[in-house]
Amino acid sequence: MKLLVTGGAGFIGSAVVRLAIARGHEVVNLDALTYAACLDNVASVAESPLYAFEQADIRDRAALDRIFAAHKPDAVMHLAAESHVDRSIDGPGDFIETNITGTYNMLEAARAYWTQQGKPESFRFHHISTDEVFGSLPADPSMQFTEETPYDPRSPYSASKASSDHLVRAWHETYGLPVVLTNCSNNYGPYHFPEKLIPVVILNALAGKPLPIYGTGENIRDWLYVEDHADALLLVVEKGELGRSYNIGGENERTNLELVKTLCAILDAKRPKQSGSYADQITFVTDRPGHDARYAIDPSRIREELGWRPSVTVEEGLEKTVQWYLDNEAWWRPLQARAGVGQRLGTGSTGTTTGSPAQKTPA
């Protein structure tokens, strides 16, 4: 199968690219190479005869038409998106342009290509989205997001992703475009851009800096190891039912405070401080506006219909992640100099800016 992967130089996209090539798929990586993208993420496969790279912006329809015509993909895996909630609070315009207008351009380019090819039944447009479109859950553990949960986005980021989900479904219903959708929980793992919670905690801990936690740290997230997510995404694009959506979760709910303490304990064991624990660096900071209380995914559909389950617990995945950051300073050190990294974002105090595709990895 030849896959066109948008955002393939980002966090989740690069995991998809690496795994797809390892499984023998041809991959065309379409990425604008904006602030959260890094070609080092796919360096291990860059010389493969199965890999091709196209630097382009999903807002550029002419470029998309050229790429479809040149590469003739069998399926699209659309991951490119502005994704950082805090950045969406400070600059919502980027999210409207990329996540909504960009997805519209991808759908129209894919539809034109699919039509020109005679509408092959085997073609797929796989739209990768987030559980944040469903809003916020109470602490009751019996309540989880299902594929039937009504949309209730609370941030500019989640609202823009909800809009893109609706566009994908509309193009399926109106034009017959063969689509599948997935909504994932919080991802973590190797190559996670260092503005998100887990890499921030690891790298601040090593630097002796405060470990910032919003509010009281009681916000709950379901954590999904990125390589497990990539496995699920490839399964859905190959075997998912057309027009259907699948929730992908790690079945690993933790409060932010529990998560940070776990990371500190792993670091204490792997690289002990001269005195005390890394947990001594935990600092509570003012919460961000509209911070959702809890996300939790019910992954029953993908488990029962496609046989997928996560392969690691959050403790196993976090240990692998910490070790990766300890071993790969040459990767993360240059990224810390990029715009906004290491700064407090999401206060709503700055004006709208313009930008381009990044990657979905909610914090």
C-alpha positions in Angstrom: 0.0 0.0 0.0 1.2 3.5 -0.8 0.4 5.9 2.0 0.3 9.7 1.8 1.0 10.8 5.4 0.4 14.5 6.3 2.4 15.8 9.2 4.8 12.9 8.9 7.8 14.8 10.4 5.8 15.5 13.6 5.5 13.3 16.7 2.7 10.9 15.8 3.1 11.2 12.1 6.7 10.2 12.2 5.8 7.1 14.3 3.3 6.2 11.6 6.0 6.7 8.9 8.6 4.6 10.6 6.2 1.7 11.4 4.6 1.8 7.9 8.0 1.5 6.2 9.1 -1.2 8.6 6.0 -3.2 7.5 6.8 -2.7 3.8 4.4 0.1 2.9 5.5 2.9 0.6 5.2 6.3 2.3 5.0 9.8 1.0 5.6 12.2 3.9 3.9 15.6 3.3 5.0 18.1 5.9 5.3 21.9 6.0 8.2 21.7 8.5 6.9 24.2 10.9 8.0 24.7 14.5 7.0 21.3 15.9 8.2 19.2 12.9 11.7 17.7 12.7 13.1 15.6 9.9 15.4 13.9 12.4 12.2 12.1 13.5 12.3 10.1 10.2 16.1 10.0 9.7 16.1 6.2 10.3 14.0 5.6 7.2 14.9 8.6 5.0 17.2 6.5 2.7 14.7 3.8 2.3 13.5 3.2 -1.3 10.0 3.1 0.2 10.2 6.7 1.5 9.6 10.0 -0.3 9.3 13.5 1.2 7.3 16.5 0.0 7.6 19.8 1.8 4.2 21.4 1.4 1.5 23.2 3.3 -2.0 21.6 3.5 -3.4 25.1 2.9 -1.8 25.1 -0.5 -4.3 23.4 -2.8 -2.1 23.5 -5.9 0.7 21.8 -4.1 -1.7 19.1 -2.9 -3.0 18.4 -6.4 0.6 18.1 -7.7 1.5 15.7 -4.9 -1.5 13.4 -5.5 -0.9 13.4 -9.2 2.8 12.6 -8.8 2.6 9.9 -6.2 -0.8 8.3 -6.7 -1.4 7.1 -3.2 -3.7 4.2 -2.2 -4.7 5.9 1.0 -4.3 9.2 2.9 -3.5 9.4 6.6 -4.2 13.0 7.6 -2.4 13.9 10.8 -1.1 17.4 10.0 -2.7 19.9 12.4 -1.9 22.7 14.8 -2.2 20.8 18.1 -1.0 22.6 21.2 -4.0 23.7 23.4 -2.0 26.5 25.0 -0.9 27.9 21.7 -4.5 27.8 20.5 -5.5 30.1 23.4 -2.9 32.7 22.5 -3.3 32.4 18.7 -6.5 30.7 17.6 -6.2 31.9 14.0 -3.5 29.4 13.2 -5.8 26.6 14.2 -8.7 27.8 12.1 -6.6 28.1 9.0 -4.7 24.8 9.3 -7.1 22.4 11.0 -10.3 23.6 9.2 -9.2 25.2 5.9 -6.3 22.8 5.6 -8.5 19.7 6.1 -11.0 21.1 3.6 -8.2 21.4 1.0 -7.0 17.8 1.8 -10.6 16.5 1.3 -11.1 18.4 -2.0 -7.7 17.3 -3.3 -8.3 13.7 -2.3 -11.8 13.8 -3.8 -10.5 15.2 -7.1 -7.8 12.5 -7.3 -10.2 9.7 -6.3 -12.6 10.8 -9.0 -9.9 11.0 -11.6 -8.8 7.5 -10.8 -12.3 6.2 -11.3 -13.3 6.1 -7.7 -11.5 2.9 -6.7 -13.2 1.1 -3.8 -9.8 0.4 -2.2 -9.0 4.1 -1.7 -9.1 5.4 1.9 -9.0 8.9 3.5 -8.1 8.3 7.2 -8.6 11.4 9.4 -6.8 11.3 12.7 -8.4 13.4 15.4 -8.5 13.8 19.2 -10.7 12.9 22.2 -10.7 16.6 23.1 -13.6 17.1 20.7 -15.9 15.4 23.2 -15.2 18.0 25.9 -14.7 17.2 29.6 -15.8 14.2 31.8 -16.6 14.2 35.5 -14.4 12.0 37.8 -16.8 9.1 37.7 -14.8 6.2 36.4 -17.8 4.6 34.8 -18.1 7.5 32.3 -16.0 7.3 29.2 -16.0 8.8 25.7 -17.5 6.5 23.1 -17.8 7.0 19.4 -21.4 8.1 20.0 -20.5 10.8 22.6 -21.8 14.2 21.5 -19.2 16.7 20.6 -18.6 19.5 23.1 -15.2 21.1 22.4 -13.9 23.7 25.0 -10.8 25.2 23.5 -10.0 26.8 20.1 -7.9 23.7 19.4 -10.6 21.1 20.1 -13.2 23.2 18.3 -11.1 23.4 15.2 -10.6 19.6 15.3 -14.3 19.0 15.8 -14.9 21.2 12.8 -12.5 19.1 10.7 -14.2 15.9 11.9 -17.5 17.2 10.7 -16.1 18.1 7.3 -14.7 14.6 6.8 -18.1 13.0 7.7 -19.9 15.5 5.4 -17.6 14.7 2.4 -18.3 11.0 3.0 -22.1 11.5 3.1 -22.3 14.1 0.4 -19.7 12.9 -2.1 -19.2 9.3 -1.1 -15.5 9.9 -0.3 -14.3 6.7 1.4 -13.3 7.8 4.9 -12.4 6.4 8.3 -11.9 8.5 11.4 -10.0 7.9 14.7 -10.0 9.9 17.9 -7.1 9.3 20.2 -6.2 10.0 23.8 -3.0 11.8 25.0 0.1 10.4 23.3 3.6 10.2 24.7 6.8 8.5 23.8 10.0 9.1 21.8 10.3 12.2 19.6 7.6 14.1 21.7 8.1 17.8 21.0 9.5 19.4 24.1 6.7 21.8 24.8 4.3 19.1 25.9 3.8 18.0 29.5 5.9 14.7 29.6 9.0 16.0 27.8 8.8 19.3 29.7 8.8 17.5 33.0 11.7 15.2 32.0 13.9 18.0 30.6 13.1 20.5 33.4 13.9 17.9 36.0 17.3 17.2 34.4 18.0 20.9 34.2 17.1 21.5 37.9 14.1 23.7 36.9 10.6 23.8 38.4 8.2 21.1 37.2 5.1 23.1 36.4 1.6 21.6 37.0 -1.5 23.5 36.2 -3.9 24.1 39.1 -3.9 21.3 41.7 -2.8 18.6 39.3 -6.1 16.7 39.5 -6.9 16.9 35.8 -7.1 13.3 34.4 -5.8 12.1 31.1 -5.7 8.6 29.4 -2.2 8.1 28.2 -1.4 6.2 24.9 2.1 5.2 23.9 2.8 6.7 20.5 4.0 3.5 18.9 0.9 1.7 20.1 -1.1 4.5 18.5 0.8 4.2 15.2 0.0 0.4 15.2 -3.7 1.2 15.7 -3.8 3.8 12.9 -2.3 1.4 10.4 -4.8 -1.2 11.4 -7.7 1.2 10.9 -6.6 2.5 7.5 -6.3 -1.1 6.3 -9.3 -2.8 7.9 -11.6 -0.1 9.4 -15.2 0.1 8.1 -15.9 3.0 5.7 -17.7 5.9 7.3 -16.9 4.6 10.8 -15.0 6.2 13.6 -12.8 4.4 16.2 -11.7 5.7 19.6 -8.1 4.8 20.4 -7.1 4.9 24.1 -4.3 3.6 26.2 -6.6 2.5 29.1 -4.1 4.3 31.4 -5.9 7.1 33.3 -3.7 9.2 35.6 -4.0 12.6 37.2 -1.4 15.0 36.0 0.1 15.0 39.5 0.3 11.2 39.5 2.0 11.2 36.1 4.6 13.8 37.1 5.4 11.9 40.3 5.8 8.7 38.3 8.3 10.4 36.0 10.2 11.8 39.0 10.5 8.3 40.5 11.8 6.9 37.2 14.4 9.7 37.0 15.3 9.1 40.6 16.2 5.5 39.7 17.9 6.2 36.4 19.8 9.4 37.1 19.7 10.2 40.8 20.2 13.7 42.0 23.0 14.4 44.5 20.4 15.0 47.1 16.6 14.7 47.4 14.1 13.7 44.7 13.1 15.3 41.4 9.7 15.5 43.0 11.0 18.3 45.1 11.0 20.5 42.0 7.2 20.2 41.5 5.6 23.6 41.3 1.9 24.4 41.0 1.1 27.2 38.5 -2.1 29.1 37.6 -4.4 26.9 35.6 -5.0 27.7 31.9 -8.4 29.0 30.8 -11.1 26.3 30.1 -8.9 23.4 31.3 -10.9 20.1 30.8 -11.1 18.1 34.0 -10.9 14.6 32.6 -10.6 12.6 29.3 -11.2 8.8 29.2 -11.7 6.7 26.2 -13.7 3.5 25.8 -11.8 1.6 23.2 -14.3 -1.3 22.9 -15.1 -0.8 19.2 -11.5 -1.0 18.0 -10.9 -3.9 20.3 -14.0 -5.9 19.4 -14.1 -5.1 15.6 -10.4 -5.0 14.8 -8.7 -6.8 17.7 -6.4 -4.0 18.8 -5.2 -3.4 22.3 -2.3 -1.3 23.7 0.9 -3.3 24.2 2.3 -1.4 27.2 1.1 0.0 30.5 1.7 3.6 31.2 4.5 2.7 33.7 6.3 0.6 31.0 5.8 3.3 28.4 7.0 6.1 30.7 10.2 4.2 31.6 10.9 3.6 27.9 10.2 7.3 27.2 12.5 8.6 30.0 15.3 6.4 28.8 14.9 7.6 25.3 15.3 11.3 26.4 18.3 10.4 28.5 19.9 8.8 25.4 18.9 11.4 22.9 20.0 14.8 24.1 21.3 15.6 20.6 17.7 15.4 19.3 16.0 17.5 21.9 18.6 20.1 22.8 18.3 22.1 19.5 14.5 22.0 19.7 14.5 23.9 23.0 15.6 27.0 21.1 12.4 27.1 18.9 9.8 29.8 19.3 7.7 29.4 22.5 9.4 26.3 23.9 10.1 26.7 27.6 7.7 29.7 27.9 4.4 29.9 29.7 1.8 29.8 26.9 -2.0 29.7 27.0 -2.7 32.7 29.1 -4.8 34.3 26.3 -2.8 37.5 26.6 -1.2 37.6 23.1 -2.7 38.4 19.8 -3.5 36.1 16.9 -0.6 34.9 14.7 -0.3 32.8 11.6 1.3 29.4 11.3 1.2 26.0 9.7 0.7 22.3 10.4 2.2 20.7 13.5 1.0 17.5 15.2 -1.7 16.4 17.5 -0.3 15.5 21.0 -2.5 17.1 23.6 -1.1 18.3 26.9 
